């Protein structure tokens, strides 16, 4: 496969990643406009956001396995088509039922297409150094989506009909599909393997139940029957999944893989990474608007420098890792993130845009330079299971983000309630809880840095070139 075609394929999967990551956060800023237009209840409003996350996170692992079975390009195009059509349906929605159903379908499409993106990169870049650089570009595009989402959502909700936050996926999806057909290698000479239906079902039930409990817990109460039942179902389904995989002749996930120090330690580190970044990202948006008085557009713009630095760091990460070692660069990067997150707690109700930037810069640079962790996790998986590896990676990060929002939210609420009872003003009470949550997140991200150092220490810098998966083989 020549260099030009690989570059186009990388652009294609990066565009798809941009679309799915964008939909994770673009809706949040436009929620007030959607609520006014459709007359949504609080419950309906929550499901407009959580319906997408539930389907996306719950089906990621299953989507990764299906990519390994049916072929990466086939599943990429199927997922892209479902996501694009569901986006158009969401924009045209005239009532809450159609909108929520469309959002769920968007999540299904994203769960099919997202695991294939990293797996495709793994297949078309068998050289470890080139693969790490490609994953850096892929990660940079994802970082840009984090910034563009709130900014674009704010601009659209203020100046256009809210339907345009979904309509924009139409032309992007069409262009991405055309590029995929022309650049991504055809799925040829596929190896016939069983789908491992029991494993797919058990993994989906585990993630769906866990995601549901994490999403609904803050509102329904952690001791409410549906929430407790959700955690119990998730735990039982997870145990069933492990038992099934150990006994299956063709398991979806080889449980022995978690004995691999790089893979298991890397997953722990990425969970801490997602916990800190996505959890704090959510509550910092509330801080910017509720305490500092930023408009939705101004709040979105505040994240742009951080995202640009994250994108730059992701592109440079491979060079840094090659010079000092991946274990040192990733650990140091996560320590930078931890310092940046914790330092936001030093700011108060009078913080300015400029005073935010040093902390945001540390978070951005650290987040970008931690990209070799992704490459090492994917590289530790046999290439013919790259789809599942990508599914595990993305599911871990997505659930970690929900955990971050949930745990930091619980800390914030408990501290705010105590401060209110002690006579603090609402703003000061929020700040007290927000600062406590920042410090906890910072400690956990730093712990992730330790896990990354232990996982990647003594790992080969240039592992042997893996054999291209038979089902993805193509003559260059």
C-alpha positions in Angstrom: 0.0 0.0 0.0 1.6 3.3 -1.1 2.3 6.2 1.1 -0.3 8.5 -0.6 -3.1 6.0 -0.2 -2.2 5.4 3.5 -2.4 9.1 4.1 -5.8 9.4 2.6 -7.0 6.4 4.7 -5.6 8.1 7.8 -7.5 11.2 6.9 -10.7 9.2 6.4 -10.6 7.4 9.8 -9.7 10.7 11.4 -12.7 12.5 9.9 -14.9 9.7 11.2 -13.4 10.0 14.6 -13.9 13.7 14.5 -17.6 13.2 13.8 -18.3 10.7 16.6 -16.2 12.6 19.2 -17.9 15.9 18.2 -21.4 14.4 18.8 -20.3 13.5 22.3 -20.2 17.1 23.4 -21.7 19.4 20.8 -25.3 18.8 22.0 -24.5 20.0 25.6 -24.3 23.6 24.7 -27.4 23.5 22.4 -29.6 21.8 25.0 -31.5 25.0 26.1 -32.5 25.7 22.5 -33.7 22.1 22.0 -35.6 22.3 25.2 -37.4 25.5 24.2 -38.3 24.3 20.8 -39.5 20.8 21.7 -40.8 21.6 25.2 -38.7 18.8 26.7 -39.1 17.6 30.3 -36.0 17.2 32.4 -36.1 13.4 31.8 -36.4 13.9 28.0 -33.6 16.4 28.1 -31.3 14.0 29.9 -32.0 11.2 27.4 -31.1 13.4 24.4 -27.6 13.4 25.8 -27.4 10.1 27.5 -29.1 8.0 24.8 -26.1 8.5 22.6 -23.6 7.8 25.3 -25.4 4.7 26.5 -25.5 3.1 23.0 -21.9 4.2 22.1 -20.2 3.0 25.3 -22.4 -0.1 25.7 -21.7 -1.5 22.2 -18.1 -0.5 21.6 -16.6 -3.9 22.5 -19.2 -5.7 20.4 -18.4 -3.4 17.5 -14.7 -4.2 17.8 -15.4 -7.9 17.6 -17.7 -7.5 14.6 -14.9 -5.6 12.8 -12.5 -8.5 13.3 -15.2 -10.9 12.0 -16.8 -9.2 9.1 -13.9 -6.9 7.9 -12.8 -3.5 9.0 -13.9 -1.6 5.9 -17.3 -3.2 5.7 -18.1 -2.3 9.3 -16.6 1.1 9.0 -18.9 1.9 6.1 -21.9 0.4 7.8 -21.3 2.3 11.0 -20.6 5.5 9.1 -23.9 5.1 7.1 -26.0 4.4 10.3 -24.4 7.4 12.1 -24.9 9.8 9.1 -28.5 8.9 8.5 -29.4 9.0 12.2 -27.8 12.5 12.3 -30.1 13.7 9.6 -33.1 12.1 11.4 -32.1 13.8 14.6 -32.0 17.2 12.9 -35.4 16.7 11.4 -36.9 15.5 14.7 -40.2 17.2 15.6 -40.7 15.5 19.0 -38.6 14.1 21.8 -39.3 10.4 21.0 -37.9 10.7 17.4 -34.9 12.7 18.7 -34.0 10.3 21.4 -34.4 7.3 19.1 -32.2 9.1 16.5 -29.5 9.8 19.2 -29.5 6.1 20.2 -29.0 5.1 16.5 -26.2 7.6 16.3 -24.6 5.9 19.3 -25.0 2.5 17.5 -23.3 3.8 14.4 -20.5 5.4 16.4 -20.0 2.1 18.3 -19.5 0.3 15.0 -17.2 2.8 13.3 -15.0 3.9 16.2 -13.2 0.6 17.0 -12.4 0.2 13.3 -10.5 3.5 13.1 -7.6 2.4 15.3 -7.7 -1.1 13.9 -7.4 0.3 10.4 -4.5 2.4 11.4 -2.9 -0.7 13.0 -3.3 -2.6 9.8 -2.1 0.0 7.3 0.9 1.1 9.4 2.6 -2.2 10.4 5.8 -0.3 11.3 5.7 0.6 15.0 7.2 4.1 14.5 4.9 5.0 11.6 1.9 3.6 13.5 2.7 5.7 16.6 2.9 8.9 14.4 -0.4 8.0 12.7 -2.1 7.5 16.1 -0.7 10.8 17.1 -2.5 12.5 14.2 -5.7 10.5 14.9 -5.5 11.6 18.6 -4.9 15.2 17.5 -8.1 15.2 15.5 -10.0 13.8 18.5 -8.6 16.6 20.6 -9.7 19.2 18.1 -13.3 17.7 18.3 -13.2 18.3 22.1 -12.7 22.0 21.5 -14.8 22.5 18.4 -17.8 20.7 19.9 -18.7 23.3 22.6 -17.7 26.2 20.4 -19.6 25.1 17.4 -22.6 24.1 19.5 -22.6 27.6 21.1 -22.4 29.4 17.7 -25.2 27.3 16.2 -27.5 27.5 19.1 -27.1 31.3 19.2 -27.3 32.1 15.5 -28.9 29.1 13.7 -31.6 26.4 14.2 -30.4 23.7 16.6 -31.0 21.1 13.9 -27.8 22.2 12.2 -25.7 20.6 15.0 -26.8 17.3 13.4 -27.2 18.4 9.7 -23.4 19.1 9.5 -22.7 15.4 9.8 -24.5 14.8 6.5 -21.9 16.2 4.0 -19.0 15.2 6.2 -20.3 11.7 6.4 -20.8 11.5 2.6 -17.3 12.8 1.9 -15.8 10.4 4.5 -17.7 7.5 2.9 -16.4 8.3 -0.6 -12.8 8.6 0.8 -13.2 5.3 2.6 -14.2 3.4 -0.6 -11.2 4.9 -2.5 -8.5 4.7 0.2 -9.2 2.0 2.8 -8.1 -1.5 1.6 -10.8 -3.9 0.7 -11.5 -6.8 3.1 -10.1 -9.7 1.3 -9.3 -13.3 2.2 -11.1 -13.1 5.5 -10.6 -15.9 8.0 -13.8 -17.5 9.0 -14.3 -17.2 12.8 -17.3 -17.6 15.0 -19.0 -14.4 16.3 -18.9 -15.6 19.9 -22.5 -14.6 20.3 -22.6 -15.3 24.1 -19.5 -13.2 24.6 -20.9 -10.3 22.5 -24.2 -10.3 24.4 -22.5 -10.6 27.9 -20.1 -7.7 27.1 -22.9 -5.5 25.7 -25.1 -6.2 28.8 -22.2 -5.4 31.1 -21.4 -2.1 29.5 -25.0 -1.1 28.9 -26.0 -1.8 32.5 -22.9 0.0 33.9 -23.3 3.0 31.7 -27.0 3.2 32.5 -26.3 3.2 36.3 -23.6 5.8 36.0 -25.7 8.1 33.9 -28.9 7.8 36.0 -27.3 7.5 39.4 -26.9 11.2 40.2 -30.6 11.9 39.5 -32.3 8.8 40.8 -30.1 8.3 43.8 -27.3 5.7 44.2 -29.5 3.6 46.4 -32.5 3.6 44.1 -33.7 0.2 43.0 -33.0 0.7 39.2 -29.4 1.9 39.9 -28.5 -0.8 42.4 -30.0 -3.3 39.9 -27.9 -1.8 37.1 -24.7 -2.3 39.0 -25.6 -5.8 40.1 -26.5 -6.8 36.5 -23.2 -5.3 35.2 -21.2 -7.2 37.8 -22.9 -10.5 37.1 -22.7 -10.0 33.4 -19.0 -9.2 33.7 -18.4 -12.4 35.6 -20.4 -14.4 33.1 -18.3 -12.8 30.3 -15.0 -13.8 31.8 -16.2 -17.3 32.4 -17.5 -17.6 28.8 -14.3 -16.2 27.3 -12.2 -18.7 29.3 -14.2 -21.6 28.0 -14.8 -20.5 24.4 -12.8 -22.1 21.6 -12.8 -18.8 19.8 -13.2 -16.1 22.5 -14.0 -12.5 21.6 -11.3 -11.4 24.1 -8.5 -13.7 25.1 -8.5 -13.3 28.9 -4.8 -14.2 29.0 -4.1 -11.0 27.2 -4.6 -9.1 30.5 -1.5 -11.0 31.8 0.4 -8.8 29.3 1.9 -6.0 31.5 1.8 -3.4 28.7 -1.8 -4.1 27.8 -3.3 -4.4 31.3 -1.2 -1.6 32.8 -1.9 0.6 29.8 -5.7 0.1 30.2 -5.4 1.1 33.9 -3.5 4.3 32.9 -6.0 5.2 30.1 -8.9 4.8 32.6 -7.2 7.3 34.9 -6.5 9.6 31.9 -10.2 9.5 30.8 -11.4 10.0 34.4 -9.4 13.1 34.9 -9.8 14.8 31.5 -13.5 14.1 30.7 -14.7 14.5 34.2 -13.0 17.9 34.7 -13.9 19.0 31.2 -17.6 18.7 32.1 -17.5 20.5 35.4 -15.1 23.2 34.1 -17.8 24.1 31.6 -20.2 24.7 34.5 -17.5 26.7 36.3 -16.8 28.9 33.3 -20.5 29.7 32.7 -22.0 29.5 36.2 -19.2 31.2 38.2 -17.2 33.3 35.7 -20.2 34.3 33.7 -18.9 33.2 30.3 -21.4 32.8 27.4 -21.7 29.3 25.8 -19.5 30.5 22.9 -17.0 32.1 25.2 -16.8 28.9 27.3 -16.3 26.8 24.2 -13.6 29.2 23.0 -11.7 28.9 26.3 -11.0 25.2 25.6 -9.6 25.9 22.1 -6.0 26.7 23.2 -5.9 23.6 25.3 -7.1 21.4 22.5 -4.6 23.0 20.0 -1.8 22.2 22.4 -3.1 18.7 22.9 -3.2 18.2 19.1 0.4 19.6 18.8 1.6 17.4 21.6 0.0 14.3 20.0 1.8 15.0 16.8 5.2 15.4 18.6 4.7 12.6 21.1 6.4 9.9 19.0 9.6 11.9 18.7 9.7 12.6 22.4 9.0 9.0 23.3 11.8 7.9 20.9 14.3 10.2 22.5 13.5 9.6 26.2 11.6 6.3 26.2 7.8 5.9 26.2 7.6 5.0 29.9 9.2 8.3 30.8 7.4 10.5 28.3 3.9 9.1 29.0 4.4 9.2 32.8 5.8 12.8 32.7 2.9 13.8 30.4 0.3 12.4 32.8 2.0 14.2 35.7 1.8 17.4 33.7 -1.9 16.8 33.2 -2.4 16.1 36.9 -0.6 19.3 37.8 -2.7 21.3 35.4 -6.0 19.8 36.7 -5.0 20.4 40.3 -3.8 23.9 39.6 -7.3 25.0 38.4 -8.3 24.6 42.1 -6.2 27.7 42.9 -8.5 29.9 40.8 -11.7 31.4 42.1 -14.7 33.5 41.1 -12.5 36.3 39.7 -10.4 34.3 37.3 -9.9 35.7 33.9 -9.5 34.1 30.5 -5.8 34.6 30.7 -5.4 33.2 34.2 -7.0 30.0 33.0 -4.5 29.5 30.3 -1.4 28.2 32.2 -3.5 25.4 33.8 -5.2 24.6 30.5 -1.8 24.6 28.7 -0.4 22.0 31.1 -3.5 19.8 30.6 -3.3 20.2 26.8 0.5 19.4 26.5 0.2 16.5 28.9 -2.8 15.0 27.2 -1.1 15.2 23.8 2.3 13.8 24.9 0.5 10.8 26.4 -0.4 9.4 23.0 2.3 6.7 22.9 0.2 5.0 25.5 -2.5 4.4 22.9 0.0 3.0 20.4 1.5 0.6 23.0 -1.9 -0.7 24.1 -2.9 -1.4 20.5 0.5 -2.8 19.6 0.3 -5.3 22.5 -2.7 -7.0 20.9 -2.4 -9.5 18.0 -3.1 -7.6 14.8 -6.0 -10.0 13.9 -7.7 -8.9 17.0 -7.1 -5.2 16.5 -10.8 -4.4 16.4 -11.4 -5.8 19.8 -8.3 -4.1 21.2 -9.6 -0.8 19.9 -13.0 -1.6 21.3 -11.5 -2.3 24.7 -9.5 0.9 24.6 -12.4 3.1 23.6 -14.9 1.4 26.0 -12.4 1.9 28.9 -11.9 5.5 28.0 -15.7 6.2 27.6 -16.7 4.5 30.8 -13.8 6.3 32.6 -15.2 9.6 31.4 -18.6 8.7 32.8 -17.0 7.6 36.1 -15.1 10.9 36.2 -18.3 12.9 35.8 -20.1 10.6 38.3 -17.5 10.5 41.0 -16.4 14.2 40.7 -20.1 15.1 40.7 -20.7 13.2 43.9 -17.7 14.8 45.6 -18.9 18.2 44.3 -22.4 17.7 45.5 -21.4 16.4 49.0 -19.0 19.3 49.6 -21.4 21.9 48.2 -24.2 20.6 50.5 -22.0 20.7 53.5 -20.8 24.2 52.7 -24.4 25.5 52.2 -25.4 24.1 55.5 -22.4 25.9 57.0 -23.7 29.2 55.6 -21.6 29.6 52.4 -23.1 31.3 49.4 -24.1 29.1 46.5 -21.1 30.2 44.4 -18.6 29.6 47.2 -20.3 26.2 47.9 -19.9 25.2 44.3 -16.3 26.3 44.2 -15.5 24.3 47.3 -16.9 21.1 45.8 -15.4 21.9 42.4 -11.9 22.3 43.9 -12.2 19.1 45.9 -13.2 17.2 42.7 -10.2 18.8 40.9 -7.8 17.6 43.5 -9.2 14.0 43.5 -9.0 14.0 39.7 -5.4 15.3 39.8 -4.3 12.5 42.2 -5.9 9.8 40.1 -4.3 11.1 36.8 -1.0 11.1 38.6 -1.6 7.5 39.7 -2.3 6.8 36.0 1.2 8.2 35.3 2.7 5.7 37.7 0.7 2.9 36.1 2.0 4.0 32.7 5.6 4.1 33.8 5.3 0.5 35.3 3.5 -0.8 32.2 5.8 0.6 29.6 9.1 0.3 31.5 11.5 -2.0 29.6 9.1 -2.3 26.7 10.8 -2.5 23.3 10.9 0.9 21.5 10.7 -0.7 18.1 8.8 -4.0 18.3 9.0 -6.3 15.3 6.8 -5.5 12.4 3.6 -7.5 12.9 2.1 -9.6 10.2 -0.9 -7.9 8.5 -4.1 -9.6 9.4 -5.3 -12.0 6.7 -8.7 -10.4 6.5 -7.2 -7.1 5.8 -4.4 -8.1 3.4 -3.9 -6.0 0.3 -1.2 -5.9 -2.4 0.6 -2.6 -2.1 
